[in-house]
């Protein structure tokens, strides 16, 4: 086969001298990962967009073995071939058609080829590591640069969601902005609108993290109630952020402590008592009695419960105030029955609506509610509307 056999015979004569003059390395720091099938290597080169390095040799070729024992075991050569090339080793005698097609006349011969099979360079005979490294680098430099990846298309909905998030941020509706931005970033691509969305989301996450850090500082200072208020505001304002999720866990932990529960209970009692006092001041006696009842049932052990008992006794001891409370209750009852009648009508149950309206007319004569109930009742029953006469 060409000059392969004669070349290898001549090379074999030099074996004794070479063994004396060239000490083979005992082990290699790094080895070339050789492929063994030409078609498979071509497909891999195409997939990875790498050039091929094809080493043609034979079993009895001394210089082939020396090339493998020295040059190909050089760390720089092996590393570059493994990382930037597809190394392929071919036995020129066993795969003679390929050697013929590539015009291989002697061994070793190294062929540098592109993924599409185009020959870029060839090297016959033994080559030391520095020179092979130079050739490898020249081959890489001659390769055309791959075209830049096409920018991913920006769907219209992504642009709309980004614009919506920007408007939400301008309106301080950060939770809505977070939800929109996360929707834009779902597929993990790097479209321009997604790059901007990711930056906006990072800014919101940083703001939320700052508030969470402030809450933790308040806890360290023993200001638990203030910390809970800060975290509550964080969760409400920056919903969807990692800080808001962490804040929710923190809020749950703080709320479970007995001191916090006691503090919250006392605060709630103070709030209800303040509302009861305002009702008393504005002569809303029914509402005041309801709030006092709430305090007596829920906070009997607190000072607010004792004050509510005294406030309720004062109202109940005044007949005029109690009459006013009863009138308010009647008004509320009339409004509820009117609403219930309309609900029954919407459900297609006019007979139930009639019962509610008749009860208003019968139990609350002379009231605004009765005045509203009579014409509605006549309308349902198909009767002409009669003027309403109120009792004085």
C-alpha positions in Angstrom: 0.0 0.0 0.0 1.9 3.0 -1.3 5.0 3.6 0.7 3.4 2.6 4.1 5.1 -0.8 4.2 8.5 0.3 3.0 8.5 3.3 5.4 7.7 1.1 8.4 10.4 -1.4 7.4 13.0 1.4 7.2 11.8 2.8 10.5 12.1 -0.6 12.2 15.9 -0.6 11.5 16.3 2.4 13.6 14.6 0.9 16.7 17.8 -0.2 18.6 19.4 3.3 18.2 16.2 5.1 19.1 15.8 3.0 22.3 19.3 4.2 23.4 18.9 7.8 22.4 15.2 8.5 23.4 13.9 7.6 26.8 10.2 6.9 26.6 8.1 8.5 29.4 6.8 6.2 32.0 3.4 7.7 32.3 1.4 10.6 30.9 -0.1 13.5 32.6 -3.0 13.6 30.2 -4.1 11.4 27.3 -5.8 12.2 24.0 -9.3 10.8 23.9 -9.2 9.1 20.5 -12.3 8.3 18.4 -12.1 5.1 16.3 -14.9 5.5 13.7 -14.6 8.1 10.9 -18.3 8.7 10.3 -19.1 8.9 14.0 -16.2 11.4 14.5 -17.5 13.5 11.5 -21.0 13.7 13.1 -19.5 14.7 16.5 -17.3 17.4 14.8 -20.4 18.8 13.1 -22.5 18.8 16.3 -19.7 20.5 18.3 -18.4 22.7 15.4 -14.9 21.4 15.8 -12.1 20.4 13.3 -10.8 16.9 13.1 -7.3 15.7 13.9 -6.8 12.3 12.1 -3.8 10.2 13.0 -2.9 7.6 10.4 -0.6 4.9 11.6 0.1 1.1 11.5 0.7 -1.5 14.2 4.4 -2.0 13.3 5.3 1.7 12.7 8.0 2.8 15.1 7.6 6.5 14.5 3.8 6.1 15.0 4.4 4.6 18.4 7.0 7.3 19.3 4.5 10.0 18.2 1.9 8.4 20.5 4.4 8.0 23.4 5.8 11.5 23.3 4.0 14.2 21.3 0.5 13.1 21.9 1.2 12.7 25.6 2.4 16.3 26.0 -0.2 17.9 28.4 -0.6 21.0 26.2 -1.1 19.0 23.0 -3.5 16.5 24.6 -5.4 19.3 26.4 -5.9 21.3 23.2 -6.8 18.3 21.1 -9.4 17.2 23.6 -10.9 20.6 24.2 -10.9 22.1 20.7 -10.7 19.2 18.2 -12.2 15.8 17.6 -9.2 13.4 17.7 -9.6 10.3 15.4 -7.1 7.4 15.1 -7.1 5.3 11.9 -5.1 2.1 11.1 -3.9 2.8 7.6 -3.7 -0.9 6.7 -7.1 -1.9 8.2 -8.9 1.1 6.7 -7.1 1.3 3.4 -10.0 2.9 1.4 -10.0 5.9 3.7 -6.2 6.2 3.5 -6.4 6.0 -0.3 -9.1 8.6 -0.4 -7.1 11.0 1.7 -3.9 10.2 -0.3 -1.9 8.9 2.7 1.5 7.7 1.4 3.4 7.1 4.6 2.9 6.8 8.3 2.6 8.5 10.6 0.5 11.2 8.8 -1.6 13.6 10.6 -4.6 15.1 8.7 -6.3 18.3 9.9 -9.8 18.6 8.5 -13.0 20.6 9.0 -16.2 19.0 10.1 -17.4 18.9 6.5 -14.4 16.8 5.4 -12.3 19.6 3.9 -8.5 19.1 4.3 -7.0 22.0 6.2 -3.4 20.7 6.5 -1.4 17.5 6.6 1.8 16.5 8.4 3.9 13.5 7.3 6.3 11.8 9.7 7.1 12.4 13.3 6.5 15.8 14.8 7.6 17.1 18.2 5.1 18.5 20.7 6.0 22.2 20.2 5.6 22.0 16.4 2.4 20.1 16.6 1.0 22.6 19.0 1.8 25.4 16.6 0.0 23.5 13.8 -3.0 23.0 16.0 -3.2 26.7 16.8 -2.8 27.7 13.2 -5.7 25.3 12.2 -7.9 26.9 14.9 -6.9 30.4 13.7 -7.9 29.5 10.1 -11.3 28.3 11.1 -14.1 30.7 10.3 -15.8 32.2 13.3 -19.2 30.7 14.0 -22.0 33.2 13.3 -23.4 34.8 16.4 -26.6 33.2 17.6 -29.7 34.9 16.4 -31.3 37.0 19.1 -34.4 35.3 20.5 -37.7 36.8 19.3 -39.4 38.9 21.9 -43.1 37.8 22.0 -45.6 40.7 22.2 -46.9 39.5 25.5 -43.5 39.7 27.1 -43.2 43.4 26.1 -46.7 44.1 27.4 -46.0 42.4 30.7 -42.7 44.3 31.1 -44.4 47.6 30.4 -47.2 46.6 32.9 -44.5 45.8 35.5 -42.9 49.2 34.9 -46.2 51.0 35.4 -46.9 48.9 38.5 -43.6 49.9 40.0 -44.3 53.6 39.2 -47.6 53.1 41.1 -45.8 51.4 44.1 -47.7 48.2 43.3 -44.6 46.0 43.7 -46.4 42.7 44.2 -48.1 43.0 40.8 -44.8 44.0 39.2 -43.1 40.9 40.7 -45.7 38.6 39.3 -45.5 40.1 35.8 -41.7 40.1 35.8 -41.5 36.4 36.9 -43.9 35.5 34.1 -41.6 37.2 31.5 -38.6 35.3 32.9 -40.2 31.8 33.0 -38.4 30.2 30.1 -34.9 31.4 31.3 -33.9 32.9 28.0 -31.7 36.1 27.5 -34.0 38.2 25.3 -33.4 42.0 25.7 -36.7 42.4 27.4 -35.9 39.6 29.7 -32.5 41.1 30.6 -34.3 44.3 31.6 -37.0 42.3 33.5 -34.3 40.4 35.4 -32.7 43.7 36.5 -36.0 45.2 37.6 -36.8 42.0 39.6 -33.4 42.1 41.3 -34.0 45.7 42.3 -37.3 44.8 43.9 -35.7 41.8 45.6 -33.0 44.0 47.1 -35.6 46.5 48.4 -37.6 43.7 50.0 -34.4 42.2 51.5 -33.6 45.6 53.0 -36.9 45.7 54.8 -36.5 42.1 56.1 -33.0 43.1 57.4 -34.6 46.0 59.2 -37.2 43.7 60.8 -34.4 41.4 62.0 -32.6 44.3 63.6 -35.8 45.2 65.5 -36.1 41.7 66.8 -32.5 41.8 68.0 -33.3 45.0 69.9 -36.4 43.3 71.5 -38.8 45.5 69.6 -41.0 42.5 68.6 -44.2 44.4 67.9 -42.4 46.9 65.6 -40.7 44.0 63.8 -44.0 42.3 63.2 -45.5 45.5 61.7 -42.4 45.9 59.4 -42.7 42.3 58.3 -46.4 42.5 57.7 -45.9 45.5 55.5 -43.1 43.7 53.7 -45.3 40.7 52.9 -48.2 42.9 51.8 -46.0 45.2 49.6 -43.5 42.9 48.1 -45.5 39.7 47.7 -43.8 37.1 45.6 -40.2 38.0 46.5 -37.9 35.7 48.4 -37.7 38.2 51.2 -41.5 38.2 51.5 -41.5 34.4 51.7 -38.8 34.5 54.4 -40.8 37.3 56.1 -43.9 35.1 56.2 -42.0 32.4 58.1 -40.5 35.0 60.4 -44.0 36.5 61.1 -45.3 33.0 61.9 -42.5 32.4 64.3 -42.9 35.7 66.0 -46.7 35.3 66.3 -46.3 31.9 68.0 -44.6 33.4 71.1 -46.7 34.0 74.1 -45.4 37.5 74.7 -46.5 38.6 71.2 -49.9 37.0 71.6 -50.4 38.9 74.9 -49.3 42.1 73.3 -51.5 41.7 70.3 -54.5 40.8 72.5 -54.0 43.9 74.6 -53.7 46.1 71.5 -56.9 44.7 70.1 -58.8 45.4 73.3 -57.5 49.0 73.3 -58.7 49.5 69.7 -62.2 48.1 70.4 -62.6 50.2 73.5 -61.5 53.3 71.6 -64.2 52.6 69.0 -66.8 52.1 71.8 -65.9 55.4 73.3 -66.3 57.1 70.0 -69.7 55.5 69.5 -70.8 56.7 72.9 -69.6 60.2 72.1 -71.5 60.4 68.8 -74.6 58.8 70.4 -74.4 55.6 68.4 -75.6 53.6 71.4 -76.4 50.3 69.6 -72.9 50.2 68.1 -71.4 51.1 71.4 -73.3 48.3 73.2 -72.1 45.8 70.5 -68.5 46.7 71.1 -68.9 46.6 74.8 -70.4 43.1 74.4 -67.3 42.1 72.4 -65.0 43.3 75.1 -67.0 41.6 77.8 -66.8 38.2 76.0 -63.3 38.4 74.6 -61.4 40.5 77.2 -63.0 40.1 80.6 -59.7 39.9 82.3 -58.3 43.1 80.9 -59.0 46.7 82.2 -60.8 47.4 78.9 -63.3 44.7 79.7 -64.1 46.4 83.1 -64.5 49.8 81.5 -66.8 48.2 78.8 -69.0 46.8 81.6 -69.4 50.3 83.1 -70.1 51.9 79.7 -72.8 49.4 78.8 -74.5 49.8 82.3 -74.6 53.5 81.8 -76.4 53.1 78.4 -78.8 50.5 79.7 -79.7 52.7 82.7 -80.9 55.4 80.4 -84.4 54.7 78.8 -84.0 57.3 76.1 -80.6 55.9 75.0 -82.0 52.4 75.0 -85.0 53.5 72.9 -82.6 55.0 70.4 -80.6 51.8 70.4 -83.8 49.8 69.7 -84.7 52.1 66.9 -81.3 51.6 65.3 -81.7 47.9 65.6 -85.1 48.1 63.9 -83.6 50.1 61.1 -80.9 47.6 60.6 -83.3 44.7 60.7 -85.5 46.4 58.1 -82.5 47.0 55.8 -81.5 43.3 56.1 -85.0 42.1 55.2 -85.1 44.4 52.2 -81.8 43.0 51.0 -82.9 39.4 51.7 -86.0 40.1 49.5 -83.9 41.2 46.6 -81.7 38.1 47.0 -84.7 35.8 46.8 -85.9 37.6 43.7 -82.5 37.0 42.0 -82.8 33.4 42.9 -86.2 33.1 41.3 -88.1 32.8 44.5 -90.6 35.7 44.6 -92.8 34.0 47.2 -90.0 34.2 49.7 -89.3 37.8 48.7 -93.0 38.6 49.4 -92.7 37.2 52.9 -89.7 39.3 53.7 -91.4 42.5 52.4 -94.6 41.8 54.3 -92.7 41.3 57.5 -91.0 44.7 57.1 -94.4 46.4 56.5 -96.1 44.6 59.5 -93.3 44.8 62.1 -91.8 48.2 61.1 -94.8 50.4 60.2 -94.1 54.0 59.6 -90.4 53.5 58.9 -88.4 54.3 55.8 -88.0 50.6 55.3 -91.7 50.0 55.2 -92.1 52.9 52.8 -89.6 51.2 50.5 -91.2 47.7 51.0 -94.8 48.5 50.1 -94.3 49.6 46.4 -91.8 46.8 45.8 -94.4 44.3 47.3 -97.1 45.7 45.0 -94.8 45.4 42.0 -94.1 41.8 42.7 -97.8 40.9 43.2 -98.8 42.9 40.2 -100.9 45.4 42.1 -101.1 49.1 41.6 -98.9 51.1 43.9 -100.9 52.7 46.7 -99.7 55.8 48.6 -98.2 54.9 52.0 -99.7 56.3 55.1 -97.3 56.5 58.1 -98.4 56.3 61.7 -97.4 59.1 63.9 
